[in-house]
Amino acid sequence: MMRLQGIWTQIKLVVVFAWLYGWLAVVREPFWLVSSLLTPLSIVVIMTIFGGLHYLYLGLLGGLAMTVSASGGFTIIGDAVYLRLELKFQSMLLNTRLNPVSYTLGLALSELTYALPGLAIFIVLIQATLREPASTYLLATPVLALEWVTASMLGFTLSTFLSDVRYGWSLSGILGFLLGTLPPVFYPAYLLPTPYIALVSPVSIASTVLQYLMLKVNYPSMLIKLGVLTLLAEALVFTVVALRKSRWRSVK
Amino acid sequence: MDLNVNRGRLVTLLGPNGAGKTTLVRILTTELKPSKGRLTILGEDALRNPERIRHRIVSIPQEAKPIYFVTPYELVFSYLVFRGFSISDARIEARRALEELGLWEVRDKVMNNLSGGFKRRALVAMVLASGAELIFLDEPTTGLDVFSRRSVWDALARLKGEATVVLTTHYIEEAEFLSDEVVMLNNGSVVARGTVDELLSKVEGEYVVEAYGLDKPVFEGYSYVKLNNRYLVYVNSSEESSLVAKEYAKMGGKALVRRKTLEDVVIRLVGGWSNDEASGDLDSN
């Protein structure tokens, strides 16, 4: 009972944090809404121009997967470093009921709030072109949620090791490229020597599962099962890492 | 460093830049883990079980800033919810704290449109509303005008006896006005501690003549220190201080007279003065 109450309290804190840092930012500075959409949409446009309709589908699914991870992991780094070093906000929250995981989820939910219009555009475009049944989205949503948690926890943990706000923005960009563009996110994994390379990044795992579900790409079912299991394991591991190894308290 | 602070006291940490005030506060708030030593806060081993005390203490770090796109009300309200207040209690306490610090009129203005003084006061309102047993304020009034500072002082004075407050400041009058006890730090060590009166008694005289403009003045029979190109002469009475100031002015220098403050104690204890045996006076040389 106590444990349930504790979880409920943490959920409430996550929502209040997202209201404070996400919703209030969005309603007061709406230009932030489009920024998360620009990178994945640019890639989709270029892919469609040079690759045609088939690549539009791949691009849209990759764009959805990338927007989900960007709305957590990659952009969270910059904001987490900013709040910790520039505003000292993390230090002030140390003496509250927030813990590293609820703080990270609150921050990630804030980022997701900025990204909602981008996600909505991708979902509308996917639905307009692929006409997927609701059941497909029911299967895809937990995979995207796991990707979001994994990227967020990884991003927050990394952010706590940075000593300058500027490094945060740089690392966001580097991670976005290494995990969200280089692996098979916007292109099918079967173009690689082995499709199992898709397992290297949570973003490419999510994108590969989406391709399997929505484009019926002929991936081995073992790859999809392994992908989901890997994502689940990564979400758990990175959450534990954020809780235990992130620098919630300072070391110097 | 060996330091005990009794409950319900307002203790001020004073010392020059780099003395270790902020480092000490960061350790005491459990933000910074020390490499060794013991730390007991509110009866708990704060190094072994920091989680047990974190919800009982609050702090405003030095140079902390509020999120720029939120209002003072939103900031205080959300902080109280993070502290564990119910939504309705957070609303009530946020209003009370904002009214107390003169922020209620600007409660709906985003921080970006408020002056530095309002922003700083919003942070102070956050911790005052929290009802914590132990409050750490690292230079909370830096950058505030004379009016804003006094509203913070009033709020802190109200807390006396209810909560323990550890304050760091560079404003001597703030320390004198608020402190039950003052701890002077230098190079990571406590160099003196006591009430304001106890510390003031460490410097002779009641008045100080600050004299400048002459190279080799003579203050026979008086204790004095040299600080850069300025001499601080310690005298016992107002009449004496006027006499010294007039004599100095006659010689072509300039002098002003003031009462002795904690600043003189800081200068004396951490300024690096040594006893000049030849004259019996204190001199920086």
Interface residues (C-beta under 8 A of the other chain):
Chain A: T9 K12 L13 V16 F17 W19 L20 Y21 L24 A25 R28 E29 L83 E86 L87 K88 F89 S91 M92 L93 L94 N95 T96 R97 L98 R249 S250 V251 K252
Chain B: R26 T29 T30 E31 L32 K33 P50 R54 H55 I57 V58 S59 I60 P61 Q62 E63 A64 K65 P66 I67 F69 V70 E74 L75 S78 Y79 V81 F82 R83 G84 V110 L123 M126 A132
